[in-house]
Amino acid sequence: MRSLEECIEACLNCLKACEICATKCIEMGEKDHADCIKACRDCADICNLCLKWLSRQSAFAEDLCELCARICEACAKECDKHADMHEHCRRCAEACRRCAEVCK
């Protein structure tokens, strides 16, 4: 795991990207984006929790960061399926990969 500040920033950026991506996918109303929305919501939730635990220097933050990295990787894979068609999915996948890299 990298520096505390770097991890917090990556989680915050990923949280934002996931919320934007999920919202835009919902607005589009396409049924084939359901898995993307679910992945983004899961990822946003874990990133939010992770940045809180990192900020308070929880004794369990490192364990949570490992789970966060796995969920971010899964979300990036899902968003990659739509990245060629939707800029928000491309940006989300990038933020997820960055967060996974930093949180490992």
N, C-alpha and C positions, 0 to 999 in steps of 0.2 A: 504494500500500500504506500502511496506517495504521501506528501505532506498533508496535514490536516486541512489546511486552507484550500489546497488543490482539490481534495476530495469533496469538501463542502461545495465548492464552486461547480464542480462537475455534476454533483447531485442536483443542485439548483437549476443548472442549465438543462439537464435531462428532464427534470420535473416540468419545467416550462414547455419544452418541446413536446413532451408526451401529452400534456393538457391541450396544447394547440392542435396537435395531430388528432387526438380523439374527438375534439370538438368539431373540427373541419370534416372528419369522416362521418360524424353523426349528421351534420348539416347536409352532406351530400346524399344521405339516405340510401346508399348502396349496400345491399345485403351482403355482398362478398367482402365487405370491410369489417364485419362483425368481429373477427378474430383480431384484427388490427386494433380495434377500439378496446377490446378486452385486454390485450397485451399492454397497450398504452396506459390504461387505467391501473393495472397491476404495477407497472413500472413507476408511474407517477407516485403511487402510494408508498412503494418501498423506498424511493428516492427521498420523499418527504420525511419518512421515519429515519432514514439513514442520516440525513443532514441534521436532524434534531439530536440524534444520539452522538454524532460526531461533535456537534457544537457544545454539548454538555460533557464531552469526553467520557461517555459511558464505558464501563468495563467490558461491555458486550458489543461495542461498536465495530470492532474488527470482524467478529463473527457475522454481524449483520451485513457488513460491506461485502463479504464473500457471497452471500445470498443475493444482495443487490446486483453484483456483477453478473451473476447467472441470469437473473431476470432481465437485466439490461441487454444481455446478449440475445435472449429469446425475443425481446421486443424489436431489436434491430433486425433480426431475421424476418420477422413478420412485416415490419415496415418496408424492408427491402423489396418485398413482393409488389409494392405499389409505388416505389420510389421513381420509376421512370415516368409515371403518369402524374404524380402529385408531389409538388415541391415540399409540402409539409411532411410527407412521409420520408422523403430523402433527408430533410433536416433532422427529423426525429431519429432516424436510423444512425446518423452521424453522432448525434448527442448521446445516444445509448451506447454506441461503441466506445466513445471517449470515456463515458462514465464507467463502463465495465473495465476498461484498461486502467483507469486511475484507482478504482476500488479494489482491484485484485491484490 
